[in-house]
Structure formats: C-alpha cells, structure tokens
Amino acid sequence: MAVDYTVIVVYLAGMLAMGWWGMRRARSKSDFLVAGRRLGPVMYSGTMAAIVLGGASTIGGVGLGYRYGLSGAWMVFTIGLGLLALSVFFSARIARLKVYTVSEMLDLRYGGRAGVISGVVMWAYTLMLAVTSTIAYATIFDVLFDMNRTLAIVLGGSIVVAYSTLGGMWSITLTDMVQFVVKTIGVLLLLLPIAVVKAGGFGEMKAKLPTGYFDPLGIGGETIFTYVLIYTFGMLIGQDIWQRVFTAGSDKTARWGGTVAGTYCLVYAVAGAVIGTAAKVLYPNLGSPDDAFATIVKDELPIGVRGLVLAAALAAVMSTSSGALIACATVANNDIWSRLRGAARDRDDEGGHDEVRGNRVFILVMGVGVIGTAIALNNVVEALTVAYNLLVGGLLVPILGGLLWKRGTAQGALASVIVGGLAVVGLMATYGILANEPVYYGLLLSLAAYVTVSLATPPTDAAVLAAWRDRLAGRGSPERASEPVAAHQ
C-alpha cells in the first residue's frame, strides 16, 4: 500500500500548505471568519457542497445503501433539499444582513434580546457536529494504517485545527475546494462505476437482492419525514451553513451557487446508496452497515485508486469538521464570550490584527476541546441526535418566524427557544434519544409558544423593524463601504 500511503500523505501535506497560504489573506475579522464576503460562484458552490457532505453523508450514506438499498439515499437527499430551499428562498436575504452568526441575526430582528440563549444552543450543536466529524478519522485511519483510535483522532483533528487556526475561513475555503474535487473524482467518478461493475451490473444486483432494495420508499415514510424535519430544516438554520452563505460575494452567487451545490448533493445521495447496494451484493454478511464503504474500498479498488478514494473519505470528514469548528469558535467568541465581557459585537475592525488573533485563539481552544471530547465520547449517534433535536426544536421557529412574520416579537422568540428546547429534552428522556417524537412535538410546542406569546405582547419596535428591513435590503451594513466586494474565483 505504499502508493496509497503516498497519496494520503501528499493530500494531508497539501491541506497544511493551504492553511499556511490562507494565513496571508486573513488580515481582518471579515477575512478570517467569512473570507471577506467575496467568494465567486465556483468557489462558493464547491465549498458549500463540501461542508454539507461530510463523513456521515459518505460513510453513513453508503451504509444506509447497504442496509436499505436505493432508499438509503434519503438522508443525504434531504440534506440536498434543505440546501436548495435555503439557496432559493433565503440565502440572498441572509447574505445581505452582513452578520457573522445566526444569533446576531436574531438580535437584529428582535431588538437585541433574543440571541443569548440561541447562542448557547447553536454552540452546543456546532460543537457536537465537530466532535462527531472528528471521531470519523478513527475509522479512516484504521483502514489506512491500522492505527489506534485515540492517535487517529489526534492526528486528523490536529491537521484540521492547524489549517483552520492559521487562515480561518480563507484556509477552510481553499482546502474545501481541493476536498470537493477529490470527493467528486474519488466517489462519483471512480468508486461508483467500479462498485457497480464489481457487483455484476444493475441486472445482477437486482437478481441477487430482495425487491425492497430497489423501492425508493423502502426505508419507510416516517423515517423520510424525520429526515426532512431534522436535516432539511437543519440546513436552513445551522451556523455552519449560514457562515458559508455569509462568504458569498453577491446575492446571485448565494442563490445560484447554492442551488448548484444542492443539486450536487442529490447526485451524491444516489451515488452513495448505489455503492452501498453494490457492497451488499459483494459482502452480504458484514458486521455493520457502516463497514461497507471501507470494505469495498479496501478489497475491490486497485492500488493508487484506493488511496485516492480513501483521501476522498478523509476530505469529506475534514470539510465538515473544519466548517463546524470555525462555526463553533465564531459562536463562542461573538455570541457568548463577547457578551460576558460586554464588548461591542458589531465592530469589524478592518485590518485589526487583535480581532484575527482573538478568533485564532478561539479556534485553537475549541479545536483542543473537540479533540478531547471526541476521544472521551462513545455514543456519537446519540450525541449528534441531541444536538440536531435541540437545533431544530429550539431555533427553527424563531429564525424562520423572524424572516417570514413581522408580528413575531422578542418575547415570542425567547419563549419559542425555551419551550421548544425544554420539550425536546424532556421528550428525549421519555421516549428515548433516538425516537422521532421529541422533534415532532418539540417543534409543535415551539411554534405554539412563538405565536401565542408574540400575539400577547406588544409588536416589535418600529425602529427595530425599519433597521431590519434596511439590512435585508442591503442597506445599513456595519462593514465599511470600502470593503472589496468583487467576486473572486
């Protein structure tokens, strides 16, 4: 496997080099956190696709295909649907707000009184997303080098923390573009056709597997509905996704670039399910469906190609991990720490190295915390489920309500976050963490609290709504007018 090892080492070295190069471009807070808000459509599309298609979408998507057949595509498919909805209906307005976090958006919309609790919930979500992505390194490095789990997490996590700390969003954007290309070549252009051919083609696959494997709804209607609630709606409100929207150089880039990325996700979803179905034909008795990806790569691909496809899996994990890490650090610094010290949160400090240095410190600290948590944590699925349930159950209603309903108030938003969050936690304790009911009922209670309290309290101050409308229209930005906005490829 010397050739495969060489491919992986060159890839990892390239990630660090991109981080070093990105450091030279990160001269302001805007550069460091949102790549100067000037990405063009090509880079925006590639990086957006990279952030949403992580290890769960790649290794987990193939595993679902192994277990359910073509209907295993639904998890990743609903992620693509969420990205399409975000891009078509909301991304242009989000980009024009010129903020750094979801909680800042809530502050603008509701008059500065709704973002504290939402910041804590969003921080917990991004932290767990980064942790679960980091744990995935153990699976990949185990296949590559038969490496100890802890060492694998430390190695993979350290590389991501290094390039993220060096150049912030510029480094992450550059590495994500490389990762997008590697994933496209490795998974779509190499692994997909090779897996189908090795399994004897679609005719042989249909002959050897039950007909349910080719039923597009075979995974079950309730499961699909839950995926929509968690992943489609999660795409609309996650800090890791919004922070990429903030990097767009124009409304058009945010809308059409995101639409391209969402469409790519739909193709990726089907590809993963087909690869998993082929793996079921080749290896019908694997101990775990999640072993399907690593097994088919290790046993069926030729030397060199195997290294590239494993690099693609590594790319998928790294892109999600780095995006979640910078989102976690941004929320911790802007929404939690800055409030505790009473600092002005809307200051961009163009050219101010203190802002960049402070955000670097937060990424480094959060990164060390993520690695430590990943080493200590055992049940990753439950932890991520808790995070997503809190995110959707607590924050979906006040965020979408703020964008769509002018009668929503700060009191209604706070009630929605608290009632929805507590309901989700209580229902998970009652029904079980992995049950569907917590997010169903939590979302309904959150909506009821938002509407009831908003109608029972005075409307949001007219001046606040006027300032909000100005920001949605692209006026009244806190950033300097002199900031370059030309789209760069």
N, C-alpha and C positions, 0 to 999 in steps of 0.2 A: 504493500500500500504506500510505497514511498512517493509515487506520483500524486496520489490522493492527498497525502500529508503536505506535499509541497503546495498544492492548490490552496489548501486551507490556510497554511502559514502565510502565503502571499496575500490572500484575501484579508486576514487579520491585520497584517502589517499595513495594507492599504487603508484600512479603517483608521488606524492611528495616524497615518500620514495625512488623511483628510482632516482629522481633528486638528492637527498642527497647522495646516493651511487655513482652516476656518478661523483659527485664533487671530489671524492677521486681519480678518474682516470684521470681527466683533469689537467695535470701538465705542458703541453706545448701548444703552439698555434696549433700545428698539432693535439694533443689530443682533444683540445676544439672545433676546427672547423670541423675536418674531422675524428674524432675517431681514430687518429693515423694512418690512411690509412691501417688498418689491419683487417677489417671485413672478416669473412669467408662466405661461400655461404649461410648458413642457415640464419644468421642474416642479411646479405645483401639482400636476397630475401624478407624476412619479412618486413624489414624497407622500402625497395623500394616500395613494394605494399602498405604499409601503407601511405606513403607520397602522392602517386598519387590518392588514393581512399579516398577522403575527404567527407565532408558534401554534396557537390554538387553531387558527384557520388552516395551517399547513399540516402539521402532525395530527391535530384533532380532526380536521376536515377529512383527511384520508381515513382516520379511524372510524368516523361515522359512516363513511362509504363502505368500509369493511363490515360494519355491523348491520347497516340498513340498506345498502345498495345506493341507487341513484338518489333516493330521497334523503340520503345523508348530506346532500348539498345544501339543505335548507338553512343550517346555522350560518354558513358563510354567505348564502344568498340573501338572508335578511340583513346582514351587515351591509351588503351592496345596496339593498333597497333603502336602508337608512341614509347611506351616503348620498344616494340620488335625491332623496327627499330633502336633505339638508342643502344640497347644492342648488336645486331648482327653486326651492321656496324661501330659504332663509339665509344662504351664505352671503349674498350681496349686502343685505342689511347688517349682518354680523360684522363683515369686514369694514363697513363704513363707521362702525362705532369707535374704532381705534382704541380699544382697550386691550388688556393683557390676560384677563381671566373672566370666567363666567360670573363670578361674584361681583366683579366691577360692573358688569352689565346690569345685574340686579340692583346694585346701588344707584346707577344712573336712572333706571326705570322707576324705582320705588322711593327715591329720595334719600339714599344713603343709609337705610335702616334694615335692609334685608340680607346683606351679604355675609355677616359674621358666621352664622350657623351654616349657611350654604358652603362657605369656605372650608369649614371643618369636614363636612360630608364629602365635598369634592376632593379634599386632600386624602381622606381615607380611601376613596375609590382609586385615585391615581397611584397611591402607594401600593395597594394590593395588586393593581394591574402590573406595575413594575416588578413586584415580587414574583408573581406567577410567571411572568415572562423570563425572569432571571433563573428560576428553577428549571426551565426548559433546557438550559445549557447542559445540565447534568445528563439528560437523555442523549443529546447530540454528541457530546464529548465521550460518553460511554461507548457509543458506536465507533467513534473515530479512534480513540486511544485506550479504551478500557480503563477510563480514569475514575478515580474516587469522586463520589458525588460532591463533597464539600469543595475539593480542589477545582472541579469543573465549574461550580458556581462562582468561586472566587476568580478564576481565570476569565470566564466570559463576562462576568459582571464588571471586573476591573477594566477591561478594554472599553466597554460601553461608558463607564463612568469617566475614563480618561478622555475620550474624544468629546464627550458631552460637556465636560468641565472646561476643556480647552477653548472650544469655539462656540458653545451654546447651539442655538438653532442653525447657524450657518454650517457648523460641522455636521450636525444631525441631518440637515438638508442634503449636503454633499454625499454623506455616507448612504443616506436613504436612496438617492438616485442610483448609486452603484448597486445597492441591495435590490432595488426594483428590477434592474437589468439582469442581475444574477438569478433572481427568482423567476423571471419570465423565461430565461433560457433553461434554467435547471428543471423547473417544474412543468411548464407548459410545452416547451419545445423538445425536451429530452425525456423526462420521466414519463409523461403521459403517453406518448406513442410507443415507447419501449415497453411499458407495463401492459398495454393493450395487446401488442404483438406477442409478448411472452405468454400471455394468458390464452392465446389462440384466436384473438379477434372477438368481436362482439357476438358473432354466431356461437362460438364455443362457450363464451361466458353465459349466454342465455341458456345453453343446453345443460350446463353444469350447476346452475344456481336456481333456487326457487323463483317463481314468477314475481314474488313480492319484492325482490331485489331491483326490479325494473318498473315498479309502481312509483310514480312521482310523489304520491302522498302516503307512501308506505310507513313513514316514520310516525304518522299519527297527526290528526288535526289539532289536538290540544297542544302537542309539542311544538308544532309550527306556530300556533298562536302565541305561545310563551316566548318563542324565539323572537317574534315580531315585537312583543312588548319589551323584552329585555335588550335585544341587540339593535333593532330598527330604531326604537325610541332612544336607546342609549347613544347611538350615533348622533342624534340631534342635540344632545346636551353635554357630552363629555368634554372636559377641559383639554384632554389630549387631542381631540378632533378640532375643537374651536381654535386652539393655538395654531394649528395649521391653516385654518381659514384666515386668521389674522396675518399670515405671511403673504397673502395674495396681493399682487401689485395693482389690481383693478377689480371692479365688480364683475366684469366679463370673465376674468381669469378665475375668480372664485366660483362662478356659476358653471362655466363650460369645462374648466379644468377638473372640477369636482365631479361633473357628470361623466367625463371620460374615466376617471378613477372608479366611480361607482359601477360603470359598465364592465370595467376590467375585473372588478370583484365578482360579478355574476359569472363571468367566464371561469375565473379561478375556482369558484364554488363547484361548478360542474366538473372541472378537471380533477379536483381532489376526490370527489365522490366516485368518478370513473376509475381513478387509480386505486382507491380502496376496494372497489368491486373486483378489479383485476387481481388484487392481492388475495381476496377471499378465494378465488379460483386456484391460485398458486399455493396458498398456505391456509387451508380450511380450518386448522386447529390451533391458531395462535392463542397464547395465554391471555393476551389483552389486545383489544382492537387498536389501541394506541401504538402497539408494536409494529403495525402493518407498514407504516412509512419506512422506518429504519430497516425492517427485514427485507423489503423488496429492493431498497437501495443497496443494501449490503450484498445480497445474493444474486441479483439479476443484472446489475449495471456493470459495464466494462470499466477497467482501470482508467482514471482520469475523469471520465464522465461521472463516476461515483463521487469523486471528490468535489466536482462542481455542483452536483445535486445536494450533497451534504452542506456545501457552502451556501446553497440556496435556502436550506432549512435554517442554517445559522443566521443568514440575512433576515429571514422572516422574524426570528426571535429578537435579533438586535434592533430592528427597526421599531418594533412595538415597545421594547424595553427602553430604548433611548427616548422615544416620544413620551412615554409615561413618566420617565424620570424627570425630564425638564418640566413637564406639566406639574408634577408633584412639587418640585422645588419652587416653581413660579407661584403656585397657590400658597405654599408655606411662607414664602417671603412677602408676597404682595397682599395676601388676604388675612394672614394670621399674625406674622411677626411685625409687619408694619403697623398693624392696628395696636398691638401691645405696646409698641414704643411711640405711638402717636405720630408717625411720620406722614408726610404728605404722600398720597398714593398715586396721584396723577402726574407727578413730575417725571419727565422723560430723561432730563439731564443729558442731552445730546453731547457726546464727546466726554462725558464724565466717567472717568475710569473707576470711581468709587462704586457706582451702580453696577458696572460689569463685574468688578471684583466681588461685591456682595452677593450677586447672583451665582458667581462661580463657587463661592463658599457654600451656598445652599445646595447646589447640585452635588458637590462633593460630600457634604454631610448626609443628604438624603440618599446618595448612592451607597455610602457605607452602611446606612441603616437598612436599605433594601437588601444588600448582600447578606447582612447578618440575619435579617428576618427570613430570607429565603433558605438559609442554612438551617434555621430552627424550625421552620414550618413543615408540617407533614401533609395535612389535607388541603391541598391547593384549590380543588374544585369548590369546596365549601366556602373557603375564604373569598374567592372571586365571586361566588354567588351572593354572599352577603354584601359585597361592595356594589354589585350591579343592582341588587334589590333596593339598597338604600339610595343609590343614584336615581333610579327611575321612580321609585315610590316617593322619595322626598323632594326631588328637584324638577322633575319633568313638568308638573303643573305650573309652578310659579314662573319657570323660564318661558314655556310656550304661552302661558297666560299673559306674561309681560309683553311678549311680541305681538299677540293677537287681540287682546282685550284691554281697552283703555280704562275700563272701570275697575280693574284689579288694583288693590291697594297694598301698601307695605304690611299692614296687619294681616291681610289675607294671605300674602306670600309667606310670612313667618308662620302663621297657623298651618298652612299647607305643608311646609317643610317639617314642622314639629309633629303634626298629626300623622302625616304620611310616613315619616321616619320611625316614630314610635310604633305605629301599627305594623309596619314591616318587621321590626324586631320582635314584637310580641307574637305575631303570627308565625314567624320562623320558629320561635320557641314552642309554639303549639303544634304546628303541622310538620315541622322539620325544615332544616335549612334548604334542602333541595326540592321542597314541594312547590307547586305552582301557585297555590292560594295566596301566599304572602304578597306577591307583587300584584296579583289581581285586586285583592281587597284593599291593600295599601294605597294603590293608585286611585281607586274609587273614593276612599276616605279623604285622601289628599285633595282631590277635586272638590268634594263636598265642602271641606273646610275653606278652601280658597274662595269659592263662590259665595258661601254663606257669610263669612267674615268680611269679605270685600263689599258686599251689598249692605252690611250692617254698619260699616264705618264710613267716614267722610271720604269723598273721592280724592285721589292723589292731587296735590297742589298743582295749579295750572302752570306755574313757572317751571316746575319739575317736568311736567309733560311736554312743555314747549322746548325745554332744553333736550329732552329725549328725542323729540321729533327732529330737531336740528341735527343731532348726532346721527340719527338713522338716515337723514338725507345727505350726510357727508359734510355738514357744516358744524362749526364749533369744536373742531378736533383739538385735543390738548397738545398735540405734537406740532412742531414748528412747521410753518408753511414751506420753509426752505428744504425740508427733508426730501431727498430724491424719491420720486415715485415711478420712474421709468422702469418698465418690466425688463428684467434680465433673464436670459436663458442660462 
